[in-house]
Amino acid sequence: MAHAPTAQACVSSAGSPVGEPCLQGWESALGPQMRIAAGGGRSAGVHPFDQYLAGPHTGADERE
């Protein structure tokens, strides 16, 4: 949100949600994950004048 007016550009941001199978894979390979949890995933399009063009959407809102 802050980058769009600073750069005077439209910004697209996408982050994929972490699913339970992915989290379990990390924990089996790397041990307990203290800073990450299942869920999340945010995406949005932001106009340079600090307005959302699309979103924000979170993991449960996303459609394939």
Wavefront OBJ file of the C-alpha trace (Angstrom):
o trace
v 0.000 0.000 0.000
v 2.837 2.433 0.796
v 4.899 1.567 -2.279
v 2.278 2.704 -4.853
v 2.195 6.417 -3.937
v 5.932 6.476 -3.204
v 6.828 5.033 -6.616
v 3.880 6.767 -8.325
v 3.043 3.433 -9.960
v 0.369 0.772 -9.869
v 1.415 -2.139 -7.690
v 0.325 -5.780 -7.907
v 1.002 -7.914 -4.888
v 0.337 -11.631 -4.575
v 1.124 -14.019 -1.767
v 0.032 -17.618 -1.796
v -1.575 -19.159 1.282
v 0.294 -21.824 3.243
v -1.677 -25.066 3.276
v -1.556 -27.671 6.012
v 0.298 -30.237 3.808
v 3.003 -27.651 3.030
v 3.388 -26.742 6.695
v 3.632 -30.419 7.671
v 6.347 -30.937 5.042
v 8.393 -28.045 6.415
v 7.996 -29.299 9.961
v 9.107 -32.831 9.049
v 12.152 -31.485 7.188
v 13.056 -28.493 9.374
v 11.351 -29.029 12.733
v 8.627 -26.960 14.386
v 7.803 -23.694 12.638
v 7.413 -20.928 15.207
v 6.921 -17.966 12.843
v 4.589 -19.391 10.223
v 1.141 -20.948 10.400
v -1.315 -22.398 7.925
v -3.484 -19.804 6.211
v -2.623 -16.338 5.016
v -2.123 -15.449 1.396
v -3.012 -11.904 0.435
v -3.257 -10.318 -2.983
v -4.197 -6.843 -4.170
v -3.792 -4.255 -6.884
v -3.114 -0.706 -5.678
v -3.414 2.607 -7.577
v -0.721 5.300 -7.121
v -3.275 7.485 -5.313
v -3.433 4.940 -2.493
v -6.670 3.218 -3.582
v -7.293 -0.481 -4.105
v -7.970 -1.423 -7.726
v -8.614 -5.039 -6.744
v -8.770 -6.794 -3.410
v -7.367 -7.132 -0.938
v -8.204 -10.809 -0.959
v -7.056 -13.342 1.603
v -6.470 -17.086 1.191
v -10.101 -18.129 1.681
v -11.270 -15.543 -0.896
v -8.969 -16.730 -3.670
v -10.440 -18.773 -6.495
v -8.575 -20.987 -8.930
l 1 2 3 4 5 6 7 8 9 10 11 12 13 14 15 16 17 18 19 20 21 22 23 24 25 26 27 28 29 30 31 32 33 34 35 36 37 38 39 40 41 42 43 44 45 46 47 48 49 50 51 52 53 54 55 56 57 58 59 60 61 62 63 64
